[in-house]
């Protein structure tokens, strides 16, 4: 006969998973109605020319998008479909990790639910960037490490290597997992025997094998991607003001109540005796190694909020640990109960509000906010205007100066339209060069009207005629106005093949 406690636990688990599925459906609906960001459009272009590396990042995000568009087409939902669905196995990995490390379904269910209601997971899996597959792979790195601890079976190191290798093909930040795992093994005496085991090193070889095509691609392209990403924060660029942004941005991305629980959990893991030491150390190092790097990075350059994605599986496990296993004092316990009760409603409301605001601008009274530049609201009607002008002047190709505008044009203009960024060609190194015949006649140059004529068109074309202006709108708000120029009679090669600045240092 099932005890009352077991029945209650079963109801909790069922309700949490039903909630997770419902939130997944909500994200799918939001994905279908929300225009893509310029980064998503850029990665969508990658997905049309799959390769083992790109100028900005490793290739996994392109593969994720390609799989989704094979199912749902070149639509907003198609771009985001697989990324959103991958959140389900991610939740399973976090659930099982918490259950293994700290026992009991309440900690496990809480961890899985809290991850889902963070904006890092809710928006981070819906808006497809390299951080989306990285977040999923990170959860499996943590899960496989927990299985090593639980089973003492060396074969699980192959799982760790597979997850770490996939994480590396998502984003180079995953290299810090190696340091975190080494610190874990050294810090916990009963785990040090793995340092003498061939299984650990076989796992490392698996990770290297999965990541090796990315290394080969970089070797064939002057290591440009490694140089770009690994050289972001140089010691000589000391700008400590950026460190002040770290906590506020994570307070928002984690959502306030999950952030409070997570911070309490990370603190408790370091100072309290609840739970087994090996589990506490594993979760701690998976958070602190990456946090330590970004603190250093913030002393030299800006750290974007989404870069913290790989710590979130461990962070929510710490939050669940704080919620259920730590004997807090009465005042702290009241804070924990409040956060636990309202974390999900607050996170869901924040997600819905963000989607509504990004699409409509209603919540700010149509005032410009941080979403208007990155989310492609207004681009579909804008693209219709640009296409009409292109057809009227007989332009054979559309030119744009930045990769974001190029990507949006490629996504929203009719399929097959020639769209080209004539500068920064390293971004398009995996793409075939355009047909020279398409660059001989009249071209349509698209740029923000407020910028005026730039150096590139003025030095490249003998004839430059402004033929129209077209606004991008969100409701009554003009986000930006684009000037459209008919350009012709090139004085030099239309395509600028100058090397990227990373290779000129």
C-alpha positions in Angstrom: 0.0 0.0 0.0 1.3 3.4 -1.0 1.9 5.7 2.0 0.4 9.2 2.2 3.8 10.8 1.8 4.6 8.7 -1.3 1.3 9.6 -2.8 1.9 13.3 -2.1 5.3 13.1 -3.7 3.8 11.4 -6.8 1.3 14.2 -7.1 4.0 16.8 -6.8 6.1 15.2 -9.5 3.1 14.8 -11.8 2.0 18.4 -11.4 5.6 19.7 -11.9 6.0 17.8 -15.2 2.5 18.9 -16.4 3.6 22.5 -15.6 6.8 22.0 -17.5 5.0 20.7 -20.5 2.5 23.6 -20.3 5.3 26.1 -20.2 6.9 24.4 -23.2 3.7 24.8 -25.2 3.5 28.4 -24.1 7.1 29.0 -25.4 6.1 27.3 -28.7 3.2 29.7 -29.1 5.3 32.7 -28.2 8.0 31.5 -30.7 5.4 31.3 -33.5 4.2 34.9 -33.0 7.4 36.7 -32.1 9.6 37.9 -34.9 13.1 36.6 -34.8 16.0 38.6 -33.5 18.9 39.6 -35.8 21.2 37.1 -34.2 18.6 34.3 -34.9 18.4 35.4 -38.5 22.2 35.3 -38.7 22.4 31.8 -37.3 19.5 30.8 -39.6 21.7 31.8 -42.5 24.5 29.6 -41.0 22.0 26.7 -41.0 21.7 27.0 -44.8 25.4 26.4 -45.1 26.4 24.0 -42.4 30.1 23.8 -41.5 32.3 22.8 -38.6 32.9 26.4 -37.5 31.9 30.0 -38.0 33.6 33.3 -37.4 31.6 34.0 -34.2 30.9 30.5 -32.6 31.1 26.8 -33.0 28.4 25.1 -35.2 25.8 23.4 -32.9 23.3 26.3 -33.0 23.2 26.1 -36.8 22.5 22.4 -36.7 19.7 22.9 -34.1 18.1 25.5 -36.3 18.5 23.3 -39.4 16.6 20.5 -37.8 13.8 22.7 -36.8 13.3 24.3 -40.2 13.3 20.8 -41.8 10.1 20.2 -39.7 8.4 23.6 -39.6 10.0 25.5 -42.5 11.8 28.8 -42.6 9.5 30.4 -40.1 10.0 31.8 -36.7 8.6 28.6 -35.2 10.9 26.5 -37.4 14.0 28.4 -36.3 13.1 27.9 -32.6 11.3 24.5 -32.6 14.1 22.1 -31.7 15.7 24.5 -29.2 12.4 24.7 -27.2 11.8 21.0 -27.3 15.4 20.3 -26.1 14.3 21.9 -22.8 12.4 18.8 -21.9 15.5 16.5 -21.7 17.3 19.4 -20.1 14.7 19.4 -17.3 15.0 15.6 -16.9 18.8 15.9 -16.5 18.4 18.6 -13.8 15.6 16.6 -12.1 17.8 13.5 -11.9 20.9 15.4 -10.9 19.1 16.9 -7.9 17.6 13.6 -7.0 20.9 11.8 -7.1 23.0 14.4 -5.3 20.5 15.3 -2.5 17.8 12.6 -2.5 14.1 13.0 -2.6 11.7 14.0 -5.3 10.9 17.3 -3.7 14.4 18.7 -4.3 14.4 17.2 -7.8 11.0 18.5 -8.8 11.8 22.0 -7.4 15.1 22.2 -9.3 13.4 21.3 -12.6 10.5 23.7 -12.1 12.8 26.6 -11.0 14.9 26.2 -14.1 11.9 26.4 -16.3 10.6 29.7 -14.8 13.9 31.5 -15.2 14.1 33.9 -18.1 17.5 32.3 -18.9 15.7 29.0 -19.7 12.3 30.4 -20.9 13.7 33.1 -23.2 17.1 31.4 -23.6 15.6 28.3 -25.3 13.0 30.3 -27.3 15.5 32.9 -28.7 18.0 30.6 -30.4 21.6 31.6 -29.7 24.6 29.3 -29.0 23.6 29.6 -25.3 20.5 27.6 -25.9 22.2 24.3 -26.8 24.9 25.1 -24.3 22.4 25.3 -21.5 21.0 21.9 -22.5 24.5 20.3 -22.8 25.5 21.8 -19.5 22.7 20.1 -17.7 23.9 16.7 -19.0 27.5 17.4 -18.0 26.2 17.9 -14.5 23.9 14.8 -14.7 26.7 12.5 -16.0 29.0 13.7 -13.2 26.3 12.9 -10.7 25.9 9.4 -12.2 29.7 8.9 -11.8 29.2 9.7 -8.1 26.1 7.6 -7.7 27.3 4.4 -9.6 31.1 4.5 -9.3 31.0 3.2 -12.9 33.8 4.6 -15.0 31.7 4.3 -18.2 29.8 7.3 -17.1 32.9 9.4 -17.8 32.2 8.7 -21.5 28.8 10.4 -20.9 30.6 13.3 -19.3 32.9 13.6 -22.3 30.0 13.4 -24.8 28.1 16.1 -23.0 31.2 18.3 -22.6 32.1 17.8 -26.3 28.6 18.8 -27.4 28.8 21.8 -25.0 32.1 22.8 -26.7 30.5 22.7 -30.1 27.8 25.1 -28.8 30.1 27.7 -27.2 33.7 27.9 -26.1 32.7 28.8 -22.5 32.2 25.1 -22.0 36.0 24.7 -21.7 35.6 25.7 -18.0 33.9 22.4 -17.3 37.2 20.7 -17.5 38.7 22.9 -14.8 35.5 22.5 -12.6 35.6 18.7 -12.9 39.3 18.6 -12.0 38.8 20.8 -9.0 35.9 18.5 -7.9 38.0 15.4 -8.1 40.9 16.9 -6.3 38.8 18.6 -3.6 36.9 15.4 -2.6 39.2 12.7 -1.2 37.0 9.7 -2.1 37.0 10.8 -5.8 40.7 11.2 -6.3 41.1 7.6 -7.5 39.4 8.7 -10.7 42.6 10.7 -11.5 44.4 7.4 -11.9 41.5 5.8 -13.9 41.7 5.4 -17.7 37.9 6.1 -17.8 38.5 9.8 -17.0 40.9 10.2 -19.8 38.8 8.3 -22.2 36.0 10.7 -21.4 38.4 13.6 -22.2 39.3 11.9 -25.5 35.6 11.6 -26.4 35.1 15.3 -25.7 38.2 16.1 -27.9 37.0 13.9 -30.7 33.6 15.6 -30.8 35.2 19.0 -30.7 38.1 18.2 -33.1 36.2 19.3 -36.3 35.9 22.7 -34.8 39.6 22.8 -34.1 40.3 21.7 -37.7 38.0 24.4 -39.1 39.8 27.0 -37.1 43.2 25.8 -38.2 42.0 26.1 -41.8 40.8 29.7 -41.2 43.8 31.2 -39.3 42.3 30.4 -35.9 40.0 33.4 -36.4 37.1 32.1 -34.2 39.4 31.2 -31.3 41.1 34.6 -31.6 37.9 36.5 -31.7 36.2 34.8 -28.7 39.2 34.0 -26.5 40.7 37.4 -26.9 37.6 39.4 -25.8 39.0 40.5 -22.4 42.6 41.7 -22.7 44.5 42.6 -19.6 45.4 46.1 -21.0 41.6 46.9 -21.3 41.0 47.5 -17.6 37.4 48.8 -17.2 36.1 47.8 -13.8 32.8 49.6 -14.3 31.3 46.6 -16.0 31.4 44.5 -12.9 28.5 46.5 -11.5 26.3 45.0 -14.2 26.7 41.4 -13.2 24.3 41.1 -10.3 21.4 43.2 -11.7 21.4 41.4 -15.0 21.4 38.0 -13.3 18.7 39.1 -10.8 16.5 39.7 -13.9 17.6 36.6 -15.9 17.2 34.2 -13.0 14.0 36.1 -12.0 14.2 37.7 -8.6 12.9 34.9 -6.3 14.9 32.2 -8.0 18.0 34.4 -7.8 17.5 34.8 -4.1 17.0 31.0 -3.5 20.0 30.3 -5.7 22.3 32.7 -3.9 21.1 31.2 -0.6 21.8 27.7 -1.9 25.3 28.5 -3.2 26.1 30.1 0.2 24.6 27.1 2.1 26.6 24.6 -0.1 29.8 26.3 1.0 28.9 26.7 4.7 26.4 24.1 5.8 26.8 20.4 6.4 23.5 19.2 4.9 24.0 16.7 2.0 27.0 14.7 1.0 30.2 16.7 0.5 30.8 15.3 -3.0 27.5 16.6 -4.2 27.9 20.0 -2.5 31.3 20.4 -4.1 30.2 19.4 -7.5 27.3 21.9 -7.6 29.6 24.6 -6.1 32.4 24.2 -8.6 30.0 24.1 -11.6 28.8 27.6 -10.5 32.0 29.2 -9.1 34.5 28.4 -11.8 32.5 30.1 -14.5 31.4 32.9 -12.2 35.1 33.6 -11.3 36.0 33.9 -14.9 33.2 36.3 -15.7 34.1 38.4 -12.7 37.6 38.7 -14.2 36.2 39.3 -17.6 33.9 42.1 -16.3 37.0 44.0 -15.2 38.0 44.4 -18.8 34.9 44.1 -21.0 31.1 43.8 -20.8 29.7 40.4 -19.8 26.3 39.8 -21.4 23.6 38.3 -19.1 23.1 35.2 -21.3 26.7 34.2 -21.0 26.0 32.8 -17.6 23.8 30.1 -19.1 26.1 27.1 -18.3 25.9 27.7 -14.5 22.1 27.6 -14.4 21.6 23.8 -14.1 23.8 23.8 -11.0 22.4 27.1 -9.8 18.8 25.8 -9.7 19.9 22.6 -8.0 21.5 24.9 -5.3 18.2 26.8 -5.1 16.3 23.6 -4.5 18.9 22.5 -1.9 18.3 25.8 -0.1 14.5 25.4 -0.3 14.3 21.9 1.2 17.4 20.7 2.9 19.0 23.6 4.8 17.9 24.3 8.4 17.5 28.0 8.2 16.7 30.4 11.1 13.0 31.5 11.3 13.5 34.7 9.5 15.5 33.1 6.6 13.0 30.3 6.5 10.2 32.7 5.9 12.1 34.2 3.0 12.6 30.7 1.6 8.9 29.8 1.8 7.9 33.1 0.2 10.4 32.6 -2.7 9.4 29.0 -3.2 5.7 29.8 -3.3 5.9 32.7 -5.7 8.9 31.9 -7.8 6.9 30.1 -10.6 4.1 32.7 -10.8 6.6 35.6 -10.9 8.7 33.9 -13.5 5.8 33.1 -15.8 4.4 36.6 -15.5 7.8 38.1 -16.3 8.1 35.9 -19.4 4.6 36.7 -20.7 5.1 40.4 -20.0 8.4 40.3 -21.9 6.8 38.6 -25.0 3.9 41.0 -25.0 6.2 44.0 -24.7 8.6 42.8 -27.4 5.7 42.2 -29.8 3.5 45.3 -29.1 5.2 47.8 -26.8 1.9 48.1 -24.9 3.4 47.9 -21.4 5.7 50.9 -21.9 3.1 53.0 -23.7 4.9 52.4 -27.0 8.1 54.0 -25.7 11.4 52.7 -27.0 12.9 49.9 -24.8 15.7 47.4 -25.0 13.8 44.9 -27.1 13.1 47.1 -30.1 16.6 46.9 -31.6 17.1 43.2 -31.4 13.6 41.7 -32.0 12.5 42.0 -35.6 9.1 43.6 -35.0 8.0 45.5 -38.1 10.5 43.7 -40.4 7.9 41.8 -42.4 6.1 44.9 -43.6 9.4 46.7 -44.0 10.7 43.9 -46.1 7.6 44.2 -48.4 8.4 47.9 -48.9 12.1 47.2 -49.7 11.1 44.4 -52.1 8.8 46.8 -53.9 11.6 49.4 -54.3 14.0 46.7 -55.4 11.6 45.6 -58.1 10.9 49.2 -59.2 14.6 50.1 -59.7 15.5 46.7 -61.1 18.2 46.0 -58.5 19.7 42.5 -58.8 21.1 42.4 -55.3 20.5 44.1 -51.9 23.4 45.3 -49.9 23.6 46.0 -46.2 26.6 47.1 -44.0 26.0 45.0 -40.9 25.4 41.3 -40.4 22.1 42.0 -38.5 20.4 43.9 -41.3 21.8 41.4 -43.8 20.3 38.5 -41.9 16.9 40.1 -41.4 16.8 41.0 -45.1 17.7 37.4 -46.0 15.0 36.0 -43.7 12.1 38.4 -44.6 12.7 39.2 -48.3 11.3 36.6 -50.8 13.3 33.4 -50.9 16.1 33.5 -53.5 16.7 37.2 -53.3 20.4 38.1 -53.5 21.3 39.7 -50.2 24.9 40.6 -49.4 27.1 42.2 -46.7 30.0 43.4 -48.9 32.3 44.0 -45.9 33.4 41.7 -43.0 33.4 38.8 -45.4 34.9 36.5 -42.8 31.4 36.2 -41.4 30.3 34.5 -44.7 33.4 32.4 -45.3 31.3 29.2 -45.4 28.9 30.7 -48.0 29.4 30.6 -51.8 30.4 33.8 -53.4 27.6 35.6 -55.2 27.3 35.4 -58.9 29.4 38.3 -60.4 26.6 39.0 -62.9 24.3 40.0 -60.0 26.8 42.7 -58.9 27.2 44.4 -62.3 24.0 46.3 -62.7 22.0 48.4 -60.3 22.1 47.3 -56.6 19.9 48.4 -53.7 21.9 49.7 -50.7 19.9 49.6 -47.4 21.2 51.6 -44.4 19.8 53.5 -41.5 18.8 56.9 -42.7 20.3 58.8 -39.8 23.8 57.6 -40.6 23.9 59.1 -44.1 26.2 57.9 -46.9 29.0 55.8 -45.5 32.6 55.5 -46.7 32.0 52.1 -48.4 29.3 53.2 -50.9 30.9 56.6 -51.6 34.2 55.0 -52.5 32.8 52.0 -54.3 30.0 53.3 -56.6 30.1 56.1 -59.1 26.3 56.6 -59.0 24.4 56.8 -55.7 20.7 57.8 -55.8 18.4 57.9 -52.8 15.2 56.3 -54.0 13.1 55.9 -50.9 12.9 55.8 -47.1 11.1 53.1 -45.2 10.3 53.0 -41.5 10.3 50.0 -39.2 7.4 50.3 -36.8 6.1 48.8 -33.6 2.6 50.1 -33.3 2.9 53.9 -33.5 6.6 53.8 -32.6 9.2 54.4 -35.4 12.0 52.1 -34.4 14.3 53.2 -37.1 14.1 54.5 -40.6 16.0 53.0 -43.5 17.3 54.9 -46.5 17.3 53.0 -49.8 19.9 53.9 -52.4 20.1 52.7 -56.0 23.9 52.3 -56.5 25.6 51.4 -59.8 28.8 51.7 -61.9 31.3 50.3 -59.3 34.7 52.0 -59.3 36.3 48.9 -57.6 35.3 45.4 -56.5 31.9 45.5 -54.8 33.1 42.9 -52.3 35.7 44.1 -49.8 38.0 41.2 -49.0 40.0 43.0 -46.3 41.0 40.6 -43.4 39.1 40.8 -40.1 40.6 43.1 -37.4 41.4 40.0 -35.3 44.0 38.9 -37.9 45.6 42.3 -38.3 46.8 42.7 -34.7 
